Amino acid sequence: MTRPAIFSLWKQVLLTVALLFPLWAKADQSVWTLAGDDQGIAIYTRKLPGNTYKDFKGMMQIDAPMKQVVATLADVTTMHEWFFLLREARFIAGPKPGETFVYMAINGIWPVSARDVVAQVTVRQDPNTHVIHVDVQSRGGVLPPQAGYVRMPRMISSWTLRPLSPTKTAIELEGHGDPGGMIPMSLANMVVTTVPRQSMEKMRAYVMRANYTDPEQLYARSPPLRDLGKRLVFPES
């Protein structure tokens, strides 16, 4: 091959690389990166274009029936006992019948002030696989700002529960948030891995409490939870 032909070929290669590089860079930003895998809990992070803070994802398997895990998540008022930094969680009335909203107050880590958020909760189940998705997304205009808290402008999270057997469940927690205000990036990077790890580690022990091994008792005390339990399908033991 002559020198001009080689030069022309290299120009074409470089032009192709230049055109594709933005696509590769964008794809790389959307890929989950393993941040740690310890004691059966794997933590991943990613940075999507346009987002200041990273997303997180935690994955684990626990030796508990899916119905038991659902009961633990549904017991919102005790969630602060195992979810990292959560000070309070409670159901609040939605603007329309049938809508479920939760108010969450979150402890701050110095020098960051406490945050709070109002989120709509949607529970759905795949009719074929019986996988349950609990989607949580912040909503404005439901509850006025609360004294002593900075309202988070954006928060999206999801729980995915996969039945591996009648007595074993795979759990996945994914989340992204904009806490609002100024947050030191070092603190944000620490929290994005600590939140799923600490929460899932404590949840794994918390789900074994006696009142969750018999979810019917929990559902009996709350009509909304009783209705939820009726419309979900769980593997038979």
Buried (B, 14 or more C-beta within 10 A) or exposed (E): EEEEEEEEEEEEEEEEEEEEEEEEEEEEEEEBEEBEEEEEBBBBBBBEEEBEBBBBBBBBBBEBBBBBBBBBBBBBEBBBEBBBBBBBBEBEEBEEEEEBBBBBBBBBBEEBBBBBBBBBBEBEBEEEEBBBBBBBBBBEEBBEEEEEBBBBEBBBBBBBBBBEEEBBBBBBBBBBBBBBEEBEEEBBBEBBBBBBBBBBBBBBEBBBBEEBBEBEEBBEEBEEBEEBBEEBEBBEE
